[in-house]
Amino acid sequence: MEKAFVDTGPLFEFGAAQDRLLHEKSRQLLLSGDYQWHSSSYVFDELMTLLVQRVAKPKLVAFGEKLRTSSQLIWIHPSLEEEEATWQIFK
């Protein structure tokens, strides 16, 4: 199984379900079992912020819980030191 980082886009399409084709493609990709997905707490925060205006709160909370407890997603929680090191590399 390959490891891959998933950013906000596919998770947004999966959660928002505005476009049925994009939703289905995102769902298939995320649930295919071909990858061990990794994402970060920053992505989760951005995703919830984007979706809160588009999805009813109870549905959004359920979606967030599903993501947080998914065995197919490993959540990375960068430390302040890692954040600083990343910033230094970027600069």
PEJONOR-V481354 format. One record per helix or strand of 2 or more residues. SS is the DSSP state (h for helix, s for strand). FROM is the first residue (numbers start at 1). LEN is the number of residues. If there is no record, write none. Layout:
((SS,FROM,LEN) (SS,FROM,LEN))
//
This chain:
((s,2,4) (h,8,9) (h,20,12) (s,35,6) (h,41,11) (h,57,13) (s,73,4) (h,80,11))
//
